[in-house]
Amino acid sequence: MQRESFRILVIDDDEIARDVVVSLLSKEGFLVHSAKDGLEGISALRREYFNLVITDLKMPGADGIEVLKSAVKLNPGAAVVILTAYGTLDNALEVMKLGAYDYITKPFKLQELLIVVENAINRAALIEENEELRKHLRETYRDLDAVKSTVASKGPEVTLNMLERILRLKEMGIIDAVEVDVLKKKLIQGEAGATGIGGR
């Protein structure tokens, strides 16, 4: 995923702290939006999708916990990073259980934040790649269902074509050996049913 397409929302009621983070990330080439408190941040989450949400924990109106819960609900694929000057083990455990991606205690080094953001980019790329692989697999299963109804009229070459496609998916790393066996069995069962083989 390219930096210029990676959308970040920064939420902090401390204007100076917020501006520092926004400036840093903008200079790094990210598309950055900001909100002055939790309520404004939640409103932004309702309007737009963000890949990463960086929010302060203690804020008036709606705190970082409420922002986190809203982000999980409204932007389920987004990574949420909690910033806090009140770093305790209990706080860290609570936000991680609620679905936070990471937890950073203030004051923090800007390089530390950049590392977390880079990791979030890699996470987003993996999520996209995984969804693409799932899409390929769903398409293959749909094609196999279609084969069941056409193999009798079009002959064994249909089965051969599908077997070749299954093996190509394995070579691409989209499916593993176990899934290959499952798909081949489904294909063979479809052919046998269409030709009357194995029937009673």
N, CA and C atoms as a LAMMPS dump frame, in Angstrom:
ITEM: TIMESTEP
0
ITEM: NUMBER OF ATOMS
600
ITEM: BOX BOUNDS ff ff ff
-5.0000000000000000e+02 5.0000000000000000e+02
-5.0000000000000000e+02 5.0000000000000000e+02
-5.0000000000000000e+02 5.0000000000000000e+02
ITEM: ATOMS id mol type element x y z
1 1 1 N 0.84 -1.191 0
2 1 2 C 0 0 0
3 1 3 C 0.883 1.252 0
4 2 1 N 0.558 2.216 -0.859
5 2 2 C 1.329 3.445 -0.964
6 2 3 C 0.978 4.407 0.18
7 3 1 N 1.966 5.167 0.62
8 3 2 C 1.746 6.096 1.728
9 3 3 C 0.657 7.121 1.424
10 4 1 N 0.64 7.614 0.183
11 4 2 C -0.317 8.671 -0.149
12 4 3 C -1.764 8.181 -0.153
13 5 1 N -1.958 6.872 -0.174
14 5 2 C -3.316 6.329 -0.13
15 5 3 C -3.664 5.776 1.25
16 6 1 N -2.712 5.869 2.191
17 6 2 C -2.922 5.371 3.552
18 6 3 C -3.5 6.503 4.392
19 7 1 N -4.768 6.344 4.772
20 7 2 C -5.501 7.425 5.445
21 7 3 C -5.38 7.298 6.969
22 8 1 N -4.94 8.392 7.596
23 8 2 C -4.73 8.398 9.043
24 8 3 C -5.587 9.48 9.695
25 9 1 N -6.229 9.126 10.802
26 9 2 C -6.989 10.09 11.598
27 9 3 C -6.289 10.257 12.946
28 10 1 N -5.914 11.489 13.272
29 10 2 C -5.251 11.796 14.544
30 10 3 C -6.238 12.543 15.441
31 11 1 N -6.481 11.999 16.638
32 11 2 C -7.449 12.592 17.566
33 11 3 C -6.75 12.907 18.887
34 12 1 N -6.747 14.184 19.257
35 12 2 C -6.115 14.584 20.52
36 12 3 C -6.638 15.959 20.905
37 13 1 N -7.043 16.116 22.17
38 13 2 C -7.54 17.417 22.613
39 13 3 C -6.398 18.383 22.924
40 14 1 N -5.176 17.877 22.966
41 14 2 C -3.995 18.729 23.139
42 14 3 C -3.566 19.212 21.751
43 15 1 N -3.846 20.478 21.465
44 15 2 C -3.612 21.009 20.116
45 15 3 C -2.155 20.897 19.688
46 16 1 N -1.229 21.199 20.598
47 16 2 C 0.192 21.148 20.251
48 16 3 C 0.615 19.72 19.921
49 17 1 N 0.231 18.776 20.779
50 17 2 C 0.586 17.368 20.546
51 17 3 C -0.022 16.872 19.24
52 18 1 N -1.277 17.269 18.991
53 18 2 C -1.964 16.857 17.761
54 18 3 C -1.256 17.405 16.529
55 19 1 N -0.906 18.677 16.573
56 19 2 C -0.25 19.307 15.425
57 19 3 C 1.125 18.702 15.144
58 20 1 N 1.84 18.328 16.199
59 20 2 C 3.161 17.709 16.014
60 20 3 C 3.027 16.383 15.271
61 21 1 N 2.068 15.563 15.695
62 21 2 C 1.866 14.254 15.055
63 21 3 C 1.392 14.427 13.613
64 22 1 N 0.442 15.331 13.4
65 22 2 C -0.072 15.579 12.045
66 22 3 C 1.044 16.064 11.13
67 23 1 N 1.851 16.993 11.617
68 23 2 C 2.954 17.535 10.815
69 23 3 C 3.968 16.453 10.459
70 24 1 N 4.33 15.64 11.443
71 24 2 C 5.297 14.559 11.209
72 24 3 C 4.803 13.597 10.141
73 25 1 N 3.566 13.137 10.282
74 25 2 C 3.031 12.141 9.353
75 25 3 C 2.783 12.729 7.968
76 26 1 N 2.374 13.992 7.917
77 26 2 C 2.169 14.653 6.624
78 26 3 C 3.485 14.775 5.864
79 27 1 N 4.551 15.126 6.584
80 27 2 C 5.867 15.237 5.949
81 27 3 C 6.363 13.89 5.434
82 28 1 N 5.889 12.807 6.058
83 28 2 C 6.273 11.462 5.625
84 28 3 C 5.452 10.988 4.428
85 29 1 N 4.509 11.824 3.983
86 29 2 C 3.746 11.504 2.782
87 29 3 C 2.399 10.857 3.009
88 30 1 N 1.941 10.799 4.26
89 30 2 C 0.649 10.183 4.553
90 30 3 C -0.482 11.189 4.379
91 31 1 N -1.681 10.667 4.12
92 31 2 C -2.882 11.492 4.028
93 31 3 C -3.472 11.576 5.436
94 32 1 N -3.3 12.721 6.09
95 32 2 C -3.636 12.839 7.512
96 32 3 C -4.803 13.797 7.746
97 33 1 N -5.766 13.344 8.546
98 33 2 C -6.875 14.179 9.007
99 33 3 C -6.754 14.28 10.522
100 34 1 N -7.359 15.302 11.105
101 34 2 C -7.271 15.448 12.558
102 34 3 C -8.62 15.825 13.149
103 35 1 N -8.758 15.53 14.439
104 35 2 C -9.961 15.892 15.186
105 35 3 C -9.533 16.388 16.558
106 36 1 N -10.226 17.409 17.061
107 36 2 C -9.798 18.063 18.302
108 36 3 C -10.28 17.349 19.563
109 37 1 N -11.178 16.371 19.407
110 37 2 C -11.625 15.588 20.562
111 37 3 C -12.277 14.298 20.08
112 38 1 N -12.682 13.465 21.042
113 38 2 C -13.244 12.166 20.698
114 38 3 C -14.535 12.241 19.908
115 39 1 N -15.411 13.176 20.278
116 39 2 C -16.69 13.302 19.574
117 39 3 C -16.488 13.676 18.112
118 40 1 N -15.574 14.613 17.868
119 40 2 C -15.279 15.01 16.489
120 40 3 C -14.631 13.852 15.732
121 41 1 N -13.802 13.088 16.43
122 41 2 C -13.159 11.932 15.807
123 41 3 C -14.167 10.866 15.411
124 42 1 N -15.112 10.58 16.306
125 42 2 C -16.148 9.581 16.012
126 42 3 C -17.006 10.039 14.837
127 43 1 N -17.296 11.336 14.788
128 43 2 C -18.058 11.893 13.665
129 43 3 C -17.309 11.678 12.35
130 44 1 N -15.985 11.872 12.372
131 44 2 C -15.168 11.653 11.168
132 44 3 C -15.189 10.185 10.761
133 45 1 N -15.174 9.294 11.743
134 45 2 C -15.216 7.853 11.459
135 45 3 C -16.537 7.451 10.81
136 46 1 N -17.605 8.152 11.152
137 46 2 C -18.909 7.858 10.543
138 46 3 C -18.953 8.299 9.079
139 47 1 N -18.195 9.353 8.761
140 47 2 C -18.231 9.919 7.407
141 47 3 C -17.255 9.256 6.449
142 48 1 N -16.077 8.87 6.964
143 48 2 C -15.001 8.411 6.088
144 48 3 C -14.335 7.151 6.623
145 49 1 N -13.614 6.472 5.714
146 49 2 C -12.839 5.299 6.131
147 49 3 C -11.389 5.709 6.357
148 50 1 N -10.803 5.21 7.444
149 50 2 C -9.393 5.454 7.75
150 50 3 C -8.684 4.121 7.967
151 51 1 N -7.47 4.015 7.452
152 51 2 C -6.668 2.807 7.657
153 51 3 C -6.086 2.75 9.059
154 52 1 N -5.823 3.936 9.625
155 52 2 C -5.203 4.014 10.946
156 52 3 C -5.811 5.167 11.734
157 53 1 N -6.126 4.888 12.996
158 53 2 C -6.635 5.914 13.904
159 53 3 C -5.653 6.025 15.067
160 54 1 N -5.113 7.228 15.267
161 54 2 C -4.212 7.492 16.393
162 54 3 C -4.962 8.408 17.346
163 55 1 N -5.272 7.917 18.544
164 55 2 C -6.097 8.7 19.457
165 55 3 C -5.518 8.766 20.862
166 56 1 N -5.692 9.933 21.475
167 56 2 C -5.32 10.09 22.878
168 56 3 C -6.32 9.298 23.723
169 57 1 N -5.895 8.862 24.901
170 57 2 C -6.778 8.075 25.762
171 57 3 C -7.706 8.967 26.582
172 58 1 N -7.142 9.97 27.253
173 58 2 C -7.933 10.833 28.139
174 58 3 C -8.354 12.104 27.403
175 59 1 N -9.659 12.195 27.1
176 59 2 C -10.201 13.379 26.428
177 59 3 C -11.591 13.658 26.969
178 60 1 N -12.019 14.918 26.999
179 60 2 C -13.384 15.243 27.438
180 60 3 C -14.405 14.826 26.381
181 61 1 N -15.632 14.591 26.828
182 61 2 C -16.697 14.237 25.882
183 61 3 C -16.707 12.759 25.563
184 62 1 N -15.773 12.332 24.765
185 62 2 C -15.614 10.91 24.417
186 62 3 C -14.125 10.597 24.509
187 63 1 N -13.774 9.638 25.347
188 63 2 C -12.352 9.328 25.521
189 63 3 C -11.858 8.34 24.464
190 64 1 N -10.595 7.951 24.58
191 64 2 C -9.998 7.051 23.601
192 64 3 C -10.646 5.682 23.548
193 65 1 N -11.192 5.227 24.686
194 65 2 C -11.889 3.937 24.715
195 65 3 C -13.129 3.994 23.832
196 66 1 N -13.891 5.081 23.944
197 66 2 C -15.089 5.243 23.111
198 66 3 C -14.715 5.368 21.638
199 67 1 N -13.632 6.077 21.363
200 67 2 C -13.148 6.187 19.979
201 67 3 C -12.768 4.809 19.453
202 68 1 N -12.064 4.034 20.274
203 68 2 C -11.647 2.685 19.88
204 68 3 C -12.851 1.812 19.555
205 69 1 N -13.846 1.814 20.429
206 69 2 C -15.048 1.002 20.203
207 69 3 C -15.763 1.432 18.924
208 70 1 N -15.837 2.738 18.696
209 70 2 C -16.487 3.244 17.482
210 70 3 C -15.702 2.864 16.235
211 71 1 N -14.371 2.94 16.321
212 71 2 C -13.532 2.592 15.171
213 71 3 C -13.683 1.121 14.815
214 72 1 N -13.712 0.262 15.832
215 72 2 C -13.877 -1.177 15.595
216 72 3 C -15.211 -1.452 14.904
217 73 1 N -16.242 -0.698 15.291
218 73 2 C -17.576 -0.884 14.716
219 73 3 C -17.713 -0.246 13.336
220 74 1 N -17.222 0.988 13.193
221 74 2 C -17.424 1.752 11.957
222 74 3 C -16.353 1.504 10.902
223 75 1 N -15.126 1.238 11.326
224 75 2 C -13.984 0.991 10.427
225 75 3 C -13.324 -0.321 10.829
226 76 1 N -14.002 -1.457 10.671
227 76 2 C -13.501 -2.729 11.211
228 76 3 C -12.111 -3.14 10.746
229 77 1 N -11.654 -2.665 9.607
230 77 2 C -10.322 -3.045 9.14
231 77 3 C -9.223 -2.107 9.601
232 78 1 N -9.602 -1.035 10.301
233 78 2 C -8.628 -0.018 10.698
234 78 3 C -7.806 -0.458 11.903
235 79 1 N -6.558 -0.015 11.939
236 79 2 C -5.709 -0.211 13.116
237 79 3 C -5.88 1.012 14.008
238 80 1 N -5.995 0.783 15.314
239 80 2 C -6.165 1.883 16.261
240 80 3 C -4.99 1.899 17.23
241 81 1 N -4.322 3.042 17.308
242 81 2 C -3.189 3.215 18.223
243 81 3 C -3.598 4.199 19.315
244 82 1 N -3.435 3.784 20.562
245 82 2 C -3.788 4.62 21.701
246 82 3 C -2.547 5.327 22.236
247 83 1 N -2.653 6.652 22.4
248 83 2 C -1.583 7.444 23.009
249 83 3 C -2.044 7.883 24.392
250 84 1 N -1.183 7.778 25.392
251 84 2 C -1.585 8.21 26.724
252 84 3 C -0.407 8.6 27.596
253 85 1 N -0.659 9.593 28.446
254 85 2 C 0.338 9.988 29.442
255 85 3 C 0.1 9.223 30.74
256 86 1 N -0.963 8.414 30.748
257 86 2 C -1.331 7.652 31.943
258 86 3 C -1.112 6.165 31.688
259 87 1 N 0.103 5.831 31.33
260 87 2 C 0.404 4.459 30.946
261 87 3 C 0.471 3.511 32.125
262 88 1 N -0.468 2.574 32.172
263 88 2 C -0.439 1.519 33.183
264 88 3 C -0.677 0.194 32.487
265 89 1 N -0.299 -0.886 33.141
266 89 2 C -0.509 -2.213 32.567
267 89 3 C -1.99 -2.487 32.38
268 90 1 N -2.804 -2.054 33.349
269 90 2 C -4.252 -2.277 33.249
270 90 3 C -4.835 -1.557 32.036
271 91 1 N -4.404 -0.311 31.822
272 91 2 C -4.878 0.443 30.653
273 91 3 C -4.495 -0.253 29.357
274 92 1 N -3.242 -0.691 29.304
275 92 2 C -2.75 -1.358 28.095
276 92 3 C -3.54 -2.626 27.817
277 93 1 N -3.767 -3.434 28.855
278 93 2 C -4.513 -4.684 28.682
279 93 3 C -5.945 -4.408 28.246
280 94 1 N -6.555 -3.377 28.832
281 94 2 C -7.944 -3.053 28.493
282 94 3 C -8.091 -2.688 27.023
283 95 1 N -7.241 -1.778 26.539
284 95 2 C -7.39 -1.332 25.153
285 95 3 C -7.021 -2.438 24.159
286 96 1 N -6.059 -3.274 24.508
287 96 2 C -5.694 -4.363 23.599
288 96 3 C -6.832 -5.383 23.505
289 97 1 N -7.489 -5.648 24.634
290 97 2 C -8.627 -6.575 24.627
291 97 3 C -9.776 -6.03 23.785
292 98 1 N -9.908 -4.705 23.76
293 98 2 C -10.989 -4.077 22.991
294 98 3 C -10.67 -3.969 21.503
295 99 1 N -9.439 -4.341 21.125
296 99 2 C -9.106 -4.362 19.702
297 99 3 C -8.086 -3.348 19.24
298 100 1 N -7.41 -2.665 20.183
299 100 2 C -6.38 -1.704 19.774
300 100 3 C -5.217 -2.424 19.104
301 101 1 N -4.632 -1.775 18.117
302 101 2 C -3.476 -2.338 17.414
303 101 3 C -2.202 -2.144 18.225
304 102 1 N -2.082 -0.981 18.875
305 102 2 C -0.886 -0.712 19.679
306 102 3 C -1.2 0.356 20.72
307 103 1 N -0.263 0.531 21.641
308 103 2 C -0.447 1.406 22.795
309 103 3 C 0.885 2.09 23.06
310 104 1 N 0.903 3.415 23
311 104 2 C 2.155 4.158 23.174
312 104 3 C 2.017 5.137 24.338
313 105 1 N 2.997 5.112 25.228
314 105 2 C 2.98 5.998 26.389
315 105 3 C 3.687 7.316 26.081
316 106 1 N 3.042 8.427 26.443
317 106 2 C 3.639 9.755 26.298
318 106 3 C 4.58 10.02 27.471
319 107 1 N 5.661 10.756 27.27
320 107 2 C 6.159 11.24 25.973
321 107 3 C 6.81 10.104 25.192
322 108 1 N 6.709 10.176 23.873
323 108 2 C 7.294 9.135 23.027
324 108 3 C 8.182 9.787 21.974
325 109 1 N 9.098 9.005 21.451
326 109 2 C 9.964 9.496 20.375
327 109 3 C 9.2 9.407 19.062
328 110 1 N 9.358 10.395 18.211
329 110 2 C 8.645 10.408 16.934
330 110 3 C 8.997 9.189 16.095
331 111 1 N 10.245 8.724 16.206
332 111 2 C 10.655 7.537 15.461
333 111 3 C 9.869 6.313 15.922
334 112 1 N 9.55 6.273 17.211
335 112 2 C 8.753 5.168 17.752
336 112 3 C 7.374 5.142 17.103
337 113 1 N 6.778 6.32 16.952
338 113 2 C 5.466 6.41 16.313
339 113 3 C 5.549 6.002 14.847
340 114 1 N 6.594 6.433 14.16
341 114 2 C 6.755 6.085 12.743
342 114 3 C 6.873 4.577 12.546
343 115 1 N 7.558 3.905 13.454
344 115 2 C 7.692 2.446 13.359
345 115 3 C 6.324 1.787 13.482
346 116 1 N 5.52 2.271 14.424
347 116 2 C 4.171 1.728 14.606
348 116 3 C 3.33 1.958 13.349
349 117 1 N 3.448 3.146 12.763
350 117 2 C 2.688 3.465 11.548
351 117 3 C 3.124 2.572 10.391
352 118 1 N 4.425 2.369 10.236
353 118 2 C 4.935 1.49 9.17
354 118 3 C 4.406 0.069 9.356
355 119 1 N 4.379 -0.402 10.595
356 119 2 C 3.844 -1.741 10.869
357 119 3 C 2.359 -1.813 10.522
358 120 1 N 1.645 -0.722 10.779
359 120 2 C 0.218 -0.678 10.453
360 120 3 C 0.004 -0.721 8.943
361 121 1 N 0.901 -0.086 8.182
362 121 2 C 0.828 -0.139 6.717
363 121 3 C 0.997 -1.578 6.243
364 122 1 N 1.987 -2.262 6.798
365 122 2 C 2.223 -3.662 6.426
366 122 3 C 1.016 -4.523 6.765
367 123 1 N 0.397 -4.232 7.903
368 123 2 C -0.795 -4.976 8.31
369 123 3 C -1.925 -4.761 7.302
370 124 1 N -2.129 -3.506 6.898
371 124 2 C -3.19 -3.187 5.942
372 124 3 C -2.948 -3.877 4.605
373 125 1 N -1.679 -3.921 4.18
374 125 2 C -1.338 -4.584 2.917
375 125 3 C -1.634 -6.075 2.994
376 126 1 N -1.337 -6.695 4.136
377 126 2 C -1.608 -8.124 4.315
378 126 3 C -3.107 -8.402 4.31
379 127 1 N -3.874 -7.505 4.924
380 127 2 C -5.33 -7.666 4.935
381 127 3 C -5.875 -7.61 3.512
382 128 1 N -5.383 -6.655 2.717
383 128 2 C -5.816 -6.537 1.32
384 128 3 C -5.439 -7.776 0.522
385 129 1 N -4.207 -8.244 0.722
386 129 2 C -3.734 -9.422 0
387 129 3 C -4.546 -10.654 0.385
388 130 1 N -4.846 -10.789 1.669
389 130 2 C -5.62 -11.928 2.142
390 130 3 C -7.024 -11.918 1.548
391 131 1 N -7.618 -10.735 1.456
392 131 2 C -8.951 -10.626 0.874
393 131 3 C -8.931 -10.993 -0.606
394 132 1 N -7.857 -10.615 -1.307
395 132 2 C -7.723 -10.962 -2.72
396 132 3 C -7.605 -12.475 -2.893
397 133 1 N -6.854 -13.117 -2.009
398 133 2 C -6.709 -14.576 -2.07
399 133 3 C -8.044 -15.259 -1.8
400 134 1 N -8.779 -14.741 -0.821
401 134 2 C -10.096 -15.304 -0.519
402 134 3 C -11.038 -15.155 -1.72
403 135 1 N -10.921 -14.028 -2.408
404 135 2 C -11.75 -13.791 -3.594
405 135 3 C -11.457 -14.837 -4.661
406 136 1 N -10.154 -15.117 -4.905
407 136 2 C -9.779 -16.139 -5.882
408 136 3 C -10.352 -17.497 -5.497
409 137 1 N -10.288 -17.815 -4.214
410 137 2 C -10.773 -19.11 -3.748
411 137 3 C -12.285 -19.217 -3.91
412 138 1 N -13.011 -18.132 -3.591
413 138 2 C -14.467 -18.138 -3.765
414 138 3 C -14.835 -18.33 -5.232
415 139 1 N -14.08 -17.679 -6.126
416 139 2 C -14.347 -17.82 -7.56
417 139 3 C -14.115 -19.254 -8.015
418 140 1 N -13.082 -19.892 -7.479
419 140 2 C -12.794 -21.279 -7.845
420 140 3 C -13.924 -22.199 -7.406
421 141 1 N -14.433 -22.008 -6.193
422 141 2 C -15.546 -22.829 -5.717
423 141 3 C -16.798 -22.607 -6.568
424 142 1 N -17.034 -21.358 -6.977
425 142 2 C -18.192 -21.094 -7.845
426 142 3 C -18.036 -21.812 -9.18
427 143 1 N -16.815 -21.782 -9.723
428 143 2 C -16.556 -22.472 -10.987
429 143 3 C -16.76 -23.972 -10.85
430 144 1 N -16.363 -24.522 -9.706
431 144 2 C -16.549 -25.959 -9.489
432 144 3 C -18.029 -26.32 -9.45
433 145 1 N -18.829 -25.467 -8.838
434 145 2 C -20.273 -25.717 -8.818
435 145 3 C -20.841 -25.692 -10.235
436 146 1 N -20.314 -24.782 -11.064
437 146 2 C -20.774 -24.707 -12.451
438 146 3 C -20.372 -25.958 -13.224
439 147 1 N -19.195 -26.505 -12.895
440 147 2 C -18.719 -27.71 -13.583
441 147 3 C -19.684 -28.866 -13.383
442 148 1 N -20.248 -28.985 -12.199
443 148 2 C -21.159 -30.092 -11.905
444 148 3 C -22.311 -30.156 -12.906
445 149 1 N -22.774 -28.984 -13.339
446 149 2 C -23.925 -28.968 -14.239
447 149 3 C -23.541 -29.022 -15.714
448 150 1 N -22.248 -28.861 -16.037
449 150 2 C -21.849 -28.832 -17.447
450 150 3 C -20.94 -29.976 -17.872
451 151 1 N -20.348 -30.681 -16.904
452 151 2 C -19.354 -31.687 -17.265
453 151 3 C -19.934 -32.812 -18.117
454 152 1 N -21.201 -33.177 -17.894
455 152 2 C -21.795 -34.279 -18.653
456 152 3 C -21.93 -33.934 -20.128
457 153 1 N -22.261 -32.666 -20.414
458 153 2 C -22.471 -32.286 -21.808
459 153 3 C -21.185 -31.886 -22.524
460 154 1 N -20.185 -31.405 -21.777
461 154 2 C -18.971 -30.912 -22.423
462 154 3 C -17.781 -31.85 -22.309
463 155 1 N -17.928 -32.914 -21.544
464 155 2 C -16.874 -33.927 -21.534
465 155 3 C -15.77 -33.688 -20.532
466 156 1 N -14.793 -34.615 -20.506
467 156 2 C -13.724 -34.583 -19.51
468 156 3 C -12.773 -33.403 -19.63
469 157 1 N -12.76 -32.705 -20.788
470 157 2 C -11.833 -31.581 -20.915
471 157 3 C -12.161 -30.47 -19.922
472 158 1 N -13.441 -30.354 -19.508
473 158 2 C -13.828 -29.362 -18.513
474 158 3 C -13.157 -29.672 -17.185
475 159 1 N -13.187 -30.958 -16.809
476 159 2 C -12.541 -31.392 -15.572
477 159 3 C -11.051 -31.119 -15.622
478 160 1 N -10.433 -31.405 -16.756
479 160 2 C -8.998 -31.181 -16.91
480 160 3 C -8.658 -29.702 -16.746
481 161 1 N -9.464 -28.835 -17.362
482 161 2 C -9.223 -27.4 -17.249
483 161 3 C -9.313 -26.927 -15.799
484 162 1 N -10.294 -27.456 -15.068
485 162 2 C -10.454 -27.056 -13.679
486 162 3 C -9.316 -27.585 -12.815
487 163 1 N -8.863 -28.802 -13.09
488 163 2 C -7.729 -29.35 -12.342
489 163 3 C -6.481 -28.5 -12.56
490 164 1 N -6.287 -28.062 -13.798
491 164 2 C -5.14 -27.196 -14.096
492 164 3 C -5.246 -25.881 -13.329
493 165 1 N -6.447 -25.349 -13.252
494 165 2 C -6.64 -24.09 -12.527
495 165 3 C -6.378 -24.273 -11.032
496 166 1 N -6.841 -25.39 -10.497
497 166 2 C -6.606 -25.679 -9.078
498 166 3 C -5.115 -25.754 -8.787
499 167 1 N -4.377 -26.442 -9.658
500 167 2 C -2.93 -26.572 -9.464
501 167 3 C -2.23 -25.221 -9.602
502 168 1 N -2.738 -24.37 -10.485
503 168 2 C -2.155 -23.03 -10.621
504 168 3 C -2.358 -22.218 -9.343
505 169 1 N -3.538 -22.356 -8.734
506 169 2 C -3.809 -21.659 -7.484
507 169 3 C -2.859 -22.117 -6.387
508 170 1 N -2.538 -23.412 -6.397
509 170 2 C -1.587 -23.932 -5.408
510 170 3 C -0.199 -23.354 -5.654
511 171 1 N 0.204 -23.297 -6.924
512 171 2 C 1.521 -22.746 -7.264
513 171 3 C 1.632 -21.278 -6.857
514 172 1 N 0.52 -20.556 -6.931
515 172 2 C 0.505 -19.141 -6.564
516 172 3 C 0.465 -18.943 -5.052
517 173 1 N 0.269 -20.038 -4.314
518 173 2 C 0.213 -19.939 -2.863
519 173 3 C -1.153 -19.542 -2.339
520 174 1 N -2.172 -19.555 -3.208
521 174 2 C -3.511 -19.155 -2.8
522 174 3 C -4.192 -20.252 -1.992
523 175 1 N -3.924 -21.509 -2.351
524 175 2 C -4.461 -22.642 -1.603
525 175 3 C -3.331 -23.599 -1.275
526 176 1 N -3.542 -24.423 -0.239
527 176 2 C -2.512 -25.388 0.142
528 176 3 C -2.898 -26.786 -0.33
529 177 1 N -2.069 -27.782 0.005
530 177 2 C -2.276 -29.148 -0.482
531 177 3 C -3.601 -29.732 0
532 178 1 N -3.972 -29.426 1.239
533 178 2 C -5.232 -29.949 1.784
534 178 3 C -6.414 -29.397 0.997
535 179 1 N -6.373 -28.092 0.705
536 179 2 C -7.46 -27.48 -0.063
537 179 3 C -7.494 -28.016 -1.49
538 180 1 N -6.336 -28.34 -2.056
539 180 2 C -6.278 -28.951 -3.389
540 180 3 C -7.037 -30.269 -3.382
541 181 1 N -6.788 -31.097 -2.365
542 181 2 C -7.466 -32.393 -2.27
543 181 3 C -8.974 -32.224 -2.148
544 182 1 N -9.396 -31.251 -1.333
545 182 2 C -10.829 -31.009 -1.152
546 182 3 C -11.473 -30.595 -2.469
547 183 1 N -10.82 -29.673 -3.19
548 183 2 C -11.357 -29.198 -4.463
549 183 3 C -11.381 -30.301 -5.513
550 184 1 N -10.331 -31.115 -5.551
551 184 2 C -10.282 -32.216 -6.526
552 184 3 C -11.386 -33.229 -6.248
553 185 1 N -11.613 -33.536 -4.963
554 185 2 C -12.678 -34.483 -4.615
555 185 3 C -14.038 -33.933 -5.015
556 186 1 N -14.218 -32.633 -4.77
557 186 2 C -15.489 -32.01 -5.143
558 186 3 C -15.684 -32.06 -6.654
559 187 1 N -14.616 -31.821 -7.392
560 187 2 C -14.669 -31.856 -8.851
561 187 3 C -14.987 -33.258 -9.351
562 188 1 N -14.295 -34.251 -8.791
563 188 2 C -14.504 -35.645 -9.206
564 188 3 C -15.914 -36.101 -8.868
565 189 1 N -16.409 -35.72 -7.687
566 189 2 C -17.771 -36.084 -7.299
567 189 3 C -18.788 -35.477 -8.253
568 190 1 N -18.511 -34.234 -8.677
569 190 2 C -19.409 -33.58 -9.624
570 190 3 C -19.437 -34.311 -10.945
571 191 1 N -18.251 -34.76 -11.419
572 191 2 C -18.167 -35.489 -12.677
573 191 3 C -18.855 -36.84 -12.56
574 192 1 N -18.614 -37.539 -11.438
575 192 2 C -19.211 -38.862 -11.251
576 192 3 C -20.725 -38.773 -11.19
577 193 1 N -21.225 -37.75 -10.495
578 193 2 C -22.669 -37.592 -10.395
579 193 3 C -23.292 -37.281 -11.741
580 194 1 N -22.594 -36.471 -12.544
581 194 2 C -23.137 -36.076 -13.844
582 194 3 C -23.154 -37.231 -14.824
583 195 1 N -22.203 -38.174 -14.691
584 195 2 C -22.115 -39.285 -15.64
585 195 3 C -22.748 -40.558 -15.106
586 196 1 N -23.247 -40.501 -13.861
587 196 2 C -23.9 -41.673 -13.299
588 196 3 C -22.949 -42.642 -12.641
589 197 1 N -21.674 -42.322 -12.547
590 197 2 C -20.704 -43.217 -11.928
591 197 3 C -20.883 -43.178 -10.42
592 198 1 N -20.865 -44.342 -9.798
593 198 2 C -20.961 -44.41 -8.347
594 198 3 C -22.379 -44.351 -7.835
595 199 1 N -23.346 -44.243 -8.725
596 199 2 C -24.728 -44.197 -8.28
597 199 3 C -25.249 -45.565 -7.935
598 200 1 N -26.349 -45.604 -7.243
599 200 2 C -26.954 -46.882 -6.864
600 200 3 C -28.301 -47.033 -7.549
